[in-house]
C-alpha cells in the first residue's frame, strides 16, 4: 500500500525538517544529486521551470523497465506490489505473486490479487521525456523508470485508473477519487523536483488550481540528478 511505504519514512521525514540537517537546502535550484530539499509545496511549484513541451523522438522503449536491480529475482513491478500490499501476496518461484490485496487510491478501490493492478509512473514516462528526459542518458532514463528510492515515484493502482490516465498530466487528468487529489498533485511536484523536470504553462495552472484548495504542506525530496 502506498501509504504504508510512506509511513515507514515518517521518522526520517521529521529529522530532515530539522534546520541543522547537513544537506538541507532552501530550494531545489542549487541542489545536487543526493542533496535533500525541504520546502512548502507551493514554493516548490513556484520554483519549477516553466517550458513548452515537445514529444519529438519519444519511444517507451527508451525507458528500460521493469528491471531486477538488486538481483533478488523480483522486478521493480514486483517490489512495488510487495511493498504496497494491504494483505501480503504469496511469493512463489521466480517471484510469482498470487493472492493478496491492494488499495488503489486513484479510484478509492480495493483490488484482490495482482492481475487487476498496474504500476503507475506518477509522472508518466512520456511526460518525463517532454519535461527534460529527452536529454538524459539511457542509464538515467532506466533509473527514472525503476525509481524505488522515493515512494511517490511508483504506485500500484487499478489497471482501469492507470489506463484512463495514460500519459496525461494534471491539466487533463486527475484521480477520480477527489479526496486524493491534494496528495496526487503534491507528489507530482515532488517527483518533478526529484528529477529536475520542467512543467508547461497548462500543467502549472492546473497544479496551482488544485493546491489552492490544499494545505501548504512541506515536502522533502532527495535529488536523483
matplotlib code that plots the C-alpha trace (Angstrom):
import matplotlib.pyplot as plt

x = [0.0, 1.4, 0.5, 2.4, 5.6, 5.4, 4.6, 7.9, 9.8, 7.9, 10.8, 13.3, 11.0, 10.8, 14.6, 15.0, 12.9, 15.4, 17.4, 20.7, 20.3, 23.7, 22.4, 19.3, 18.8, 16.5, 15.3, 15.8, 17.6, 21.1, 20.7, 22.9, 22.2, 21.9, 21.0, 17.8, 15.4, 12.6, 10.1, 6.4, 4.7, 3.5, 7.1, 8.3, 5.8, 6.8, 10.5, 9.9, 11.0, 8.1, 8.8, 6.9, 7.0, 7.9, 7.4, 9.6, 11.6, 9.8, 9.6, 8.6, 11.4, 13.9, 13.0, 14.1, 11.8, 11.0, 14.5, 15.7, 18.2, 19.2, 19.2, 16.9, 14.6, 11.9, 11.5, 10.6, 7.0, 7.0, 8.9, 6.3, 3.5, 5.1, 5.7, 2.2, 0.1, -2.6, -2.6, 0.7, 0.6, 2.2, 5.6, 6.4, 9.2, 10.8, 8.9, 5.5, 2.9, -0.6, -3.4, -3.0, -5.0, -4.1, -5.7, -5.9, -6.1, -6.8, -10.3, -10.7, -10.9, -9.6, -8.2, -7.9, -4.8, -2.1, -3.6, -6.0, -3.2, -0.8, 2.3, 1.9, 4.8, 3.3, 4.9, 4.4, 7.4, 6.2, 5.6, 9.1, 10.5, 8.7, 9.9, 13.6, 14.3, 14.9, 18.3, 19.2, 21.4, 19.9, 21.0, 19.3, 16.1, 16.4, 16.9, 13.8, 11.6, 12.6, 12.8, 12.4, 14.3, 11.2, 7.8, 6.0, 7.5, 5.8, 2.4, 0.2, -3.3, -6.2, -5.4, -8.6, -7.5, -3.9, -5.1, -7.6, -4.7, -2.3, 0.4, -1.6, -0.5, -2.8, -4.1, -6.1, -6.3, -6.8, -7.7, -11.4, -11.2, -11.4, -10.1, -6.8, -6.1, -4.2, -1.8, -1.6, -0.5, 1.8, 3.6, 3.7, 5.5, 7.9, 8.7, 9.4, 11.8, 13.5, 14.3, 14.9, 12.0, 10.1, 6.4, 4.4, 2.1, -1.2, 0.3, 1.4, -2.0, -3.7, -1.3, -1.8, -5.5, -5.7, -3.1, -5.1, -7.6, -4.9, -2.8, 0.6, 2.5, 6.2, 7.7, 11.1, 12.8, 16.2, 17.6, 18.1, 20.0]
y = [0.0, 3.4, 4.9, 2.0, 2.8, 6.5, 5.8, 3.9, 7.0, 9.3, 9.4, 10.2, 12.9, 14.6, 14.5, 16.2, 19.1, 20.0, 23.1, 21.6, 18.8, 18.7, 18.6, 20.7, 23.3, 26.3, 25.5, 22.9, 25.3, 24.8, 21.2, 18.4, 14.7, 13.2, 16.5, 16.8, 19.7, 20.6, 23.4, 24.2, 22.6, 25.9, 27.3, 24.1, 24.6, 28.2, 27.1, 24.6, 25.9, 26.5, 25.4, 24.3, 20.5, 18.5, 14.8, 14.5, 11.3, 9.7, 5.9, 4.0, 1.6, 4.4, 3.9, 0.3, -1.3, -3.4, -4.4, -6.5, -4.0, -6.0, -9.4, -10.9, -12.4, -9.7, -7.0, -3.4, -4.1, -7.0, -4.9, -2.2, -4.8, -6.4, -3.1, -1.6, -4.7, -4.3, -8.1, -9.6, -11.9, -15.3, -15.2, -18.3, -19.3, -16.5, -14.0, -15.0, -13.3, -14.7, -13.7, -10.5, -7.3, -3.7, -0.3, 1.9, 5.5, 6.9, 5.5, 4.5, 0.8, -2.4, -4.9, -8.6, -10.2, -8.6, -9.1, -6.2, -3.8, -1.6, 0.1, 3.7, 6.1, 9.0, 11.3, 9.2, 8.2, 10.3, 13.3, 12.9, 12.8, 16.0, 17.7, 17.1, 13.3, 13.6, 14.9, 12.2, 9.2, 5.7, 4.9, 7.9, 7.0, 3.5, 4.8, 7.0, 4.2, 2.0, 4.5, 2.7, 5.5, 7.6, 6.1, 8.7, 7.8, 4.4, 3.4, 0.3, 1.3, -0.3, -1.1, 0.8, 4.1, 3.8, 3.3, 6.2, 8.4, 7.1, 9.7, 12.8, 15.5, 17.2, 19.7, 16.9, 14.2, 14.0, 11.0, 10.2, 10.0, 13.7, 13.2, 12.0, 15.0, 17.1, 14.2, 13.5, 16.9, 17.4, 14.1, 15.2, 18.4, 16.4, 13.9, 16.7, 18.3, 15.0, 14.5, 18.1, 18.2, 21.2, 21.9, 23.5, 26.5, 24.5, 21.9, 24.7, 26.3, 23.0, 22.2, 25.7, 25.4, 22.2, 23.3, 26.5, 24.2, 22.1, 22.6, 24.1, 21.1, 20.8, 18.3, 16.6, 15.5, 13.8, 14.9, 12.0, 14.1]
z = [0.0, -0.9, 2.5, 4.2, 2.3, 3.1, 6.8, 7.1, 6.2, 8.7, 11.2, 8.5, 7.2, 10.6, 11.0, 7.7, 8.8, 11.5, 10.4, 11.3, 8.7, 7.0, 3.4, 3.8, 1.1, 1.0, -2.5, -5.3, -7.6, -6.1, -5.1, -6.4, -6.7, -3.3, -1.6, 0.3, -0.2, 2.1, 1.3, 1.2, -1.8, -3.2, -3.0, -4.7, -7.5, -7.9, -8.3, -11.1, -14.5, -16.9, -20.5, -23.6, -24.1, -27.2, -27.6, -30.7, -30.6, -27.7, -27.5, -24.4, -25.1, -24.3, -20.6, -19.8, -17.2, -15.2, -14.1, -11.1, -9.8, -6.6, -8.4, -5.9, -8.5, -8.2, -10.8, -9.9, -10.5, -8.0, -5.5, -5.6, -5.3, -2.3, -0.6, -1.1, -0.4, 2.3, 2.6, 1.5, -1.5, -1.6, -3.3, -5.4, -7.7, -9.8, -7.6, -9.0, -6.7, -6.0, -3.7, -1.7, -1.6, -2.6, -2.2, -5.4, -4.2, -7.6, -7.6, -3.9, -4.6, -3.1, -5.6, -5.0, -6.5, -8.6, -12.0, -11.7, -10.9, -12.9, -11.5, -12.4, -13.0, -11.2, -13.8, -16.9, -19.0, -22.0, -19.7, -18.3, -21.8, -22.7, -19.5, -19.9, -20.0, -23.8, -22.9, -20.4, -20.8, -21.2, -17.7, -16.3, -18.0, -16.7, -13.2, -13.6, -14.9, -11.9, -9.1, -5.8, -4.0, -3.4, -2.5, -4.6, -7.9, -8.5, -7.2, -7.5, -8.8, -10.6, -14.2, -15.2, -13.5, -14.8, -18.4, -18.1, -17.0, -19.7, -20.3, -19.2, -16.8, -14.2, -16.8, -18.5, -15.8, -12.1, -9.9, -9.9, -6.1, -5.4, -1.8, -3.2, -5.5, -3.0, -2.3, -6.1, -7.1, -4.1, -5.0, -8.7, -7.7, -5.6, -8.3, -10.8, -8.3, -7.6, -11.3, -12.3, -14.7, -16.0, -16.2, -19.1, -18.6, -18.6, -16.2, -13.8, -13.9, -13.1, -10.2, -8.7, -9.0, -7.1, -4.5, -3.8, -2.0, -0.2, 2.9, 2.0, 3.4, 3.4, 1.0, 1.4, -1.7, -2.3, -5.7, -8.1, -10.6]

ax = plt.figure().add_subplot(projection="3d")
ax.plot(x, y, z, "-o")
ax.set_aspect("equal")
plt.show()
